[in-house]
Amino acid sequence: LDALAEAASVLGNDEWAAIARNGLQVCVDQLTTAHQGVSLEAKGRPKSAAADCELLAALASWLPATLEQPAVFSLVQQVLTFFKADGMISDLAPGFRAGTDHDILPGVALVALGRYARHAGSCNEAAHLEEQLAWYRRRFRLCRSWAMIGWQMQGWSVLWDVAAVRGARDFVFEMADWAISLQLDKNGAFLTDLAVAGPSFHTACVAEGVVEAWRLAAAAGQSERAERYANSWRRSIDFMGSLTVEEIDGDLLPNPRRALGGVRPSLSDSRLRIDYSAHLLRALVRGMALMEHSF
């Protein structure tokens, strides 16, 4: 829904925007409060702190009126508790660390905080983000985690926009430089450790972050750096085209029209999932917007 709303904004498609807003309202209506806090209660899915953060990010950008509702306000306050004084971002209670998600959740929480601060017009909640930046920059240098960089590049990019957190832009560039240094020359994919079968849709996840690094570099007047990131984005999109269902694939499918635009997880796997398409859509429209602006 967040990716659809972003695409609608970039392409000026009112129909897509309405669909996305309606879907987000359904999510708001399914927020439930328990002693553990407020969370999206999706049928057949376990509760997820990362999903709650992504919902907040989407609401702040595309349905901001809901932020005044009690359940969503509680969600905001809950996400703020994830930012620990020592720099860790975790949904666990203070003092607990074992079992926390150090990869996906922190980056999505950063995006949520940044978008919420942008809507609020201030970033008082981000006053101590230098601790978080130091924590995850240190972790990146020690672990080189592919799982963390896509969301972290997006999170620190928006926080640079709204609060100019010292060192945030440099960290985005550091992650992007490392990623594109390992991008495959053969087909533009990122050979990550997230898919054992080889190059996968995770290329789009990385590209979502690289395109944000491209935007920051262009805004800073670093043209050579911006062009390197732009070339990386183009090669990523070329590879993702090989995973995308097109009309030529119709003879192999029971219902071709419904499958068009779907994204497979890899070249050897034909499953389709909505998040695969969403990652590609978000990376695609962000790059399109940058190309249009550059001309």
Contacts in CASP RR format, 6 or more apart in sequence:
PFRMAT RR
TARGET T0000
AUTHOR 0000-0000-0000
METHOD contacts of the structure
MODEL  1
LDALAEAASVLGNDEWAAIARNGLQVCVDQLTTAHQGVSLEAKGRPKSAA
ADCELLAALASWLPATLEQPAVFSLVQQVLTFFKADGMISDLAPGFRAGT
DHDILPGVALVALGRYARHAGSCNEAAHLEEQLAWYRRRFRLCRSWAMIG
WQMQGWSVLWDVAAVRGARDFVFEMADWAISLQLDKNGAFLTDLAVAGPS
FHTACVAEGVVEAWRLAAAAGQSERAERYANSWRRSIDFMGSLTVEEIDG
DLLPNPRRALGGVRPSLSDSRLRIDYSAHLLRALVRGMALMEHSF
1 20 0 8 1.000
1 23 0 8 1.000
1 24 0 8 1.000
1 27 0 8 1.000
1 58 0 8 1.000
2 20 0 8 1.000
2 54 0 8 1.000
2 57 0 8 1.000
2 58 0 8 1.000
2 61 0 8 1.000
2 62 0 8 1.000
2 278 0 8 1.000
2 282 0 8 1.000
3 277 0 8 1.000
3 278 0 8 1.000
3 279 0 8 1.000
3 281 0 8 1.000
3 282 0 8 1.000
4 16 0 8 1.000
4 19 0 8 1.000
4 20 0 8 1.000
4 278 0 8 1.000
4 281 0 8 1.000
5 16 0 8 1.000
5 17 0 8 1.000
5 20 0 8 1.000
5 21 0 8 1.000
5 24 0 8 1.000
5 58 0 8 1.000
5 61 0 8 1.000
5 62 0 8 1.000
6 61 0 8 1.000
6 281 0 8 1.000
6 282 0 8 1.000
6 285 0 8 1.000
6 286 0 8 1.000
7 13 0 8 1.000
7 16 0 8 1.000
7 281 0 8 1.000
7 282 0 8 1.000
7 284 0 8 1.000
7 285 0 8 1.000
8 14 0 8 1.000
8 15 0 8 1.000
8 16 0 8 1.000
8 17 0 8 1.000
8 20 0 8 1.000
9 17 0 8 1.000
9 62 0 8 1.000
10 285 0 8 1.000
10 286 0 8 1.000
10 288 0 8 1.000
10 289 0 8 1.000
11 285 0 8 1.000
17 62 0 8 1.000
20 62 0 8 1.000
21 62 0 8 1.000
21 63 0 8 1.000
24 55 0 8 1.000
24 58 0 8 1.000
24 59 0 8 1.000
24 62 0 8 1.000
24 63 0 8 1.000
24 66 0 8 1.000
25 63 0 8 1.000
25 66 0 8 1.000
27 40 0 8 1.000
27 55 0 8 1.000
28 59 0 8 1.000
28 63 0 8 1.000
28 66 0 8 1.000
28 69 0 8 1.000
28 71 0 8 1.000
28 72 0 8 1.000
30 40 0 8 1.000
30 41 0 8 1.000
30 42 0 8 1.000
31 38 0 8 1.000
31 39 0 8 1.000
31 40 0 8 1.000
31 41 0 8 1.000
31 71 0 8 1.000
31 72 0 8 1.000
31 75 0 8 1.000
32 38 0 8 1.000
32 39 0 8 1.000
32 40 0 8 1.000
32 41 0 8 1.000
33 71 0 8 1.000
33 74 0 8 1.000
36 47 0 8 1.000
37 74 0 8 1.000
37 78 0 8 1.000
38 52 0 8 1.000
38 71 0 8 1.000
38 74 0 8 1.000
38 75 0 8 1.000
38 78 0 8 1.000
39 47 0 8 1.000
39 48 0 8 1.000
39 49 0 8 1.000
39 52 0 8 1.000
40 47 0 8 1.000
40 48 0 8 1.000
40 51 0 8 1.000
40 52 0 8 1.000
40 55 0 8 1.000
41 47 0 8 1.000
42 51 0 8 1.000
45 51 0 8 1.000
49 82 0 8 1.000
49 91 0 8 1.000
49 101 0 8 1.000
49 105 0 8 1.000
49 109 0 8 1.000
50 101 0 8 1.000
50 104 0 8 1.000
50 105 0 8 1.000
50 108 0 8 1.000
50 109 0 8 1.000
52 75 0 8 1.000
52 78 0 8 1.000
52 79 0 8 1.000
53 79 0 8 1.000
53 82 0 8 1.000
53 105 0 8 1.000
53 108 0 8 1.000
53 109 0 8 1.000
53 111 0 8 1.000
53 112 0 8 1.000
54 108 0 8 1.000
54 111 0 8 1.000
54 112 0 8 1.000
55 75 0 8 1.000
56 72 0 8 1.000
56 75 0 8 1.000
56 76 0 8 1.000
56 79 0 8 1.000
56 112 0 8 1.000
56 115 0 8 1.000
56 116 0 8 1.000
57 108 0 8 1.000
57 111 0 8 1.000
57 112 0 8 1.000
57 114 0 8 1.000
57 115 0 8 1.000
57 116 0 8 1.000
59 66 0 8 1.000
59 67 0 8 1.000
59 72 0 8 1.000
60 67 0 8 1.000
60 112 0 8 1.000
60 114 0 8 1.000
60 115 0 8 1.000
60 116 0 8 1.000
60 118 0 8 1.000
60 119 0 8 1.000
61 115 0 8 1.000
61 119 0 8 1.000
64 119 0 8 1.000
66 72 0 8 1.000
67 73 0 8 1.000
67 76 0 8 1.000
67 116 0 8 1.000
67 119 0 8 1.000
76 116 0 8 1.000
79 109 0 8 1.000
79 112 0 8 1.000
79 113 0 8 1.000
79 116 0 8 1.000
80 113 0 8 1.000
80 125 0 8 1.000
82 89 0 8 1.000
82 90 0 8 1.000
82 91 0 8 1.000
82 105 0 8 1.000
82 109 0 8 1.000
83 89 0 8 1.000
83 109 0 8 1.000
83 113 0 8 1.000
83 125 0 8 1.000
83 128 0 8 1.000
83 129 0 8 1.000
83 132 0 8 1.000
84 90 0 8 1.000
84 94 0 8 1.000
85 128 0 8 1.000
85 131 0 8 1.000
86 131 0 8 1.000
86 135 0 8 1.000
87 131 0 8 1.000
87 132 0 8 1.000
87 134 0 8 1.000
87 135 0 8 1.000
88 97 0 8 1.000
88 100 0 8 1.000
88 102 0 8 1.000
88 106 0 8 1.000
88 132 0 8 1.000
88 135 0 8 1.000
89 105 0 8 1.000
89 106 0 8 1.000
89 107 0 8 1.000
89 109 0 8 1.000
89 110 0 8 1.000
89 132 0 8 1.000
89 135 0 8 1.000
89 136 0 8 1.000
90 96 0 8 1.000
90 97 0 8 1.000
90 100 0 8 1.000
90 101 0 8 1.000
90 105 0 8 1.000
90 106 0 8 1.000
91 100 0 8 1.000
91 101 0 8 1.000
91 105 0 8 1.000
92 99 0 8 1.000
92 100 0 8 1.000
102 139 0 8 1.000
102 145 0 8 1.000
102 148 0 8 1.000
103 145 0 8 1.000
103 147 0 8 1.000
103 148 0 8 1.000
104 147 0 8 1.000
104 148 0 8 1.000
104 151 0 8 1.000
106 132 0 8 1.000
106 136 0 8 1.000
106 148 0 8 1.000
106 151 0 8 1.000
106 152 0 8 1.000
107 148 0 8 1.000
107 150 0 8 1.000
107 151 0 8 1.000
107 152 0 8 1.000
107 154 0 8 1.000
107 155 0 8 1.000
108 151 0 8 1.000
110 132 0 8 1.000
110 151 0 8 1.000
110 152 0 8 1.000
110 154 0 8 1.000
110 155 0 8 1.000
110 156 0 8 1.000
110 158 0 8 1.000
110 159 0 8 1.000
111 151 0 8 1.000
111 154 0 8 1.000
111 155 0 8 1.000
111 158 0 8 1.000
113 125 0 8 1.000
113 126 0 8 1.000
113 159 0 8 1.000
114 123 0 8 1.000
114 126 0 8 1.000
114 155 0 8 1.000
114 158 0 8 1.000
114 159 0 8 1.000
114 162 0 8 1.000
114 163 0 8 1.000
115 158 0 8 1.000
116 125 0 8 1.000
117 123 0 8 1.000
117 125 0 8 1.000
117 126 0 8 1.000
117 159 0 8 1.000
117 162 0 8 1.000
117 163 0 8 1.000
118 158 0 8 1.000
118 161 0 8 1.000
118 162 0 8 1.000
121 162 0 8 1.000
123 159 0 8 1.000
123 162 0 8 1.000
123 163 0 8 1.000
126 159 0 8 1.000
126 162 0 8 1.000
126 163 0 8 1.000
126 165 0 8 1.000
129 159 0 8 1.000
129 163 0 8 1.000
129 165 0 8 1.000
129 168 0 8 1.000
130 165 0 8 1.000
130 166 0 8 1.000
133 156 0 8 1.000
133 165 0 8 1.000
133 166 0 8 1.000
133 167 0 8 1.000
133 168 0 8 1.000
133 171 0 8 1.000
136 148 0 8 1.000
136 152 0 8 1.000
136 171 0 8 1.000
137 171 0 8 1.000
137 174 0 8 1.000
139 145 0 8 1.000
139 148 0 8 1.000
140 148 0 8 1.000
140 149 0 8 1.000
140 152 0 8 1.000
140 171 0 8 1.000
140 174 0 8 1.000
140 175 0 8 1.000
144 178 0 8 1.000
146 179 0 8 1.000
146 190 0 8 1.000
146 192 0 8 1.000
146 193 0 8 1.000
146 194 0 8 1.000
146 202 0 8 1.000
146 206 0 8 1.000
147 194 0 8 1.000
149 175 0 8 1.000
149 178 0 8 1.000
149 179 0 8 1.000
149 206 0 8 1.000
149 209 0 8 1.000
150 175 0 8 1.000
150 205 0 8 1.000
150 206 0 8 1.000
150 208 0 8 1.000
150 209 0 8 1.000
152 171 0 8 1.000
152 172 0 8 1.000
152 175 0 8 1.000
153 172 0 8 1.000
153 175 0 8 1.000
153 176 0 8 1.000
153 208 0 8 1.000
153 209 0 8 1.000
153 210 0 8 1.000
153 212 0 8 1.000
153 213 0 8 1.000
154 208 0 8 1.000
154 209 0 8 1.000
154 212 0 8 1.000
155 212 0 8 1.000
156 165 0 8 1.000
156 168 0 8 1.000
156 169 0 8 1.000
156 171 0 8 1.000
156 172 0 8 1.000
157 168 0 8 1.000
157 169 0 8 1.000
157 172 0 8 1.000
157 209 0 8 1.000
157 212 0 8 1.000
157 213 0 8 1.000
157 215 0 8 1.000
157 216 0 8 1.000
158 212 0 8 1.000
159 165 0 8 1.000
159 168 0 8 1.000
160 168 0 8 1.000
160 169 0 8 1.000
160 172 0 8 1.000
160 216 0 8 1.000
169 216 0 8 1.000
169 220 0 8 1.000
172 209 0 8 1.000
172 212 0 8 1.000
172 213 0 8 1.000
172 216 0 8 1.000
173 213 0 8 1.000
173 216 0 8 1.000
173 217 0 8 1.000
173 225 0 8 1.000
175 213 0 8 1.000
176 209 0 8 1.000
176 210 0 8 1.000
176 213 0 8 1.000
176 229 0 8 1.000
176 232 0 8 1.000
179 190 0 8 1.000
179 206 0 8 1.000
179 210 0 8 1.000
179 232 0 8 1.000
180 210 0 8 1.000
180 228 0 8 1.000
180 229 0 8 1.000
180 232 0 8 1.000
182 190 0 8 1.000
182 191 0 8 1.000
183 189 0 8 1.000
183 190 0 8 1.000
183 232 0 8 1.000
183 235 0 8 1.000
183 236 0 8 1.000
184 190 0 8 1.000
184 191 0 8 1.000
184 199 0 8 1.000
187 199 0 8 1.000
187 235 0 8 1.000
187 238 0 8 1.000
187 239 0 8 1.000
187 242 0 8 1.000
188 203 0 8 1.000
188 235 0 8 1.000
188 236 0 8 1.000
188 238 0 8 1.000
188 239 0 8 1.000
189 199 0 8 1.000
189 200 0 8 1.000
189 203 0 8 1.000
189 236 0 8 1.000
189 239 0 8 1.000
190 199 0 8 1.000
190 202 0 8 1.000
190 203 0 8 1.000
190 206 0 8 1.000
190 236 0 8 1.000
191 198 0 8 1.000
191 199 0 8 1.000
192 200 0 8 1.000
192 202 0 8 1.000
192 203 0 8 1.000
192 206 0 8 1.000
194 200 0 8 1.000
194 202 0 8 1.000
195 202 0 8 1.000
195 265 0 8 1.000
195 266 0 8 1.000
197 266 0 8 1.000
197 268 0 8 1.000
197 269 0 8 1.000
198 266 0 8 1.000
199 239 0 8 1.000
199 266 0 8 1.000
199 267 0 8 1.000
200 243 0 8 1.000
200 265 0 8 1.000
200 266 0 8 1.000
201 240 0 8 1.000
201 243 0 8 1.000
201 263 0 8 1.000
201 264 0 8 1.000
201 265 0 8 1.000
201 266 0 8 1.000
201 276 0 8 1.000
201 279 0 8 1.000
201 280 0 8 1.000
203 236 0 8 1.000
203 239 0 8 1.000
203 240 0 8 1.000
204 236 0 8 1.000
204 240 0 8 1.000
204 263 0 8 1.000
204 276 0 8 1.000
204 279 0 8 1.000
204 280 0 8 1.000
204 282 0 8 1.000
204 283 0 8 1.000
205 279 0 8 1.000
206 236 0 8 1.000
207 232 0 8 1.000
207 233 0 8 1.000
207 236 0 8 1.000
207 237 0 8 1.000
207 240 0 8 1.000
207 283 0 8 1.000
208 279 0 8 1.000
208 282 0 8 1.000
208 283 0 8 1.000
208 286 0 8 1.000
209 283 0 8 1.000
210 229 0 8 1.000
210 232 0 8 1.000
210 233 0 8 1.000
210 236 0 8 1.000
211 229 0 8 1.000
211 233 0 8 1.000
211 283 0 8 1.000
211 286 0 8 1.000
211 287 0 8 1.000
211 290 0 8 1.000
212 286 0 8 1.000
213 229 0 8 1.000
214 226 0 8 1.000
214 229 0 8 1.000
214 230 0 8 1.000
214 233 0 8 1.000
214 287 0 8 1.000
214 290 0 8 1.000
215 286 0 8 1.000
215 290 0 8 1.000
217 223 0 8 1.000
217 225 0 8 1.000
217 226 0 8 1.000
217 229 0 8 1.000
218 226 0 8 1.000
218 290 0 8 1.000
218 294 0 8 1.000
230 290 0 8 1.000
230 291 0 8 1.000
233 283 0 8 1.000
233 287 0 8 1.000
236 283 0 8 1.000
237 280 0 8 1.000
237 283 0 8 1.000
237 284 0 8 1.000
240 263 0 8 1.000
240 280 0 8 1.000
240 283 0 8 1.000
240 284 0 8 1.000
242 267 0 8 1.000
243 263 0 8 1.000
243 264 0 8 1.000
243 265 0 8 1.000
243 266 0 8 1.000
243 267 0 8 1.000
243 276 0 8 1.000
244 261 0 8 1.000
244 262 0 8 1.000
244 263 0 8 1.000
244 264 0 8 1.000
244 280 0 8 1.000
245 253 0 8 1.000
245 259 0 8 1.000
245 260 0 8 1.000
245 261 0 8 1.000
245 262 0 8 1.000
245 263 0 8 1.000
245 264 0 8 1.000
245 272 0 8 1.000
246 260 0 8 1.000
246 261 0 8 1.000
247 256 0 8 1.000
247 260 0 8 1.000
249 256 0 8 1.000
249 259 0 8 1.000
250 256 0 8 1.000
250 259 0 8 1.000
253 259 0 8 1.000
259 272 0 8 1.000
261 277 0 8 1.000
262 272 0 8 1.000
262 276 0 8 1.000
262 277 0 8 1.000
263 272 0 8 1.000
263 273 0 8 1.000
263 276 0 8 1.000
263 277 0 8 1.000
263 279 0 8 1.000
263 280 0 8 1.000
264 270 0 8 1.000
264 271 0 8 1.000
264 272 0 8 1.000
264 276 0 8 1.000
265 271 0 8 1.000
265 273 0 8 1.000
265 276 0 8 1.000
END
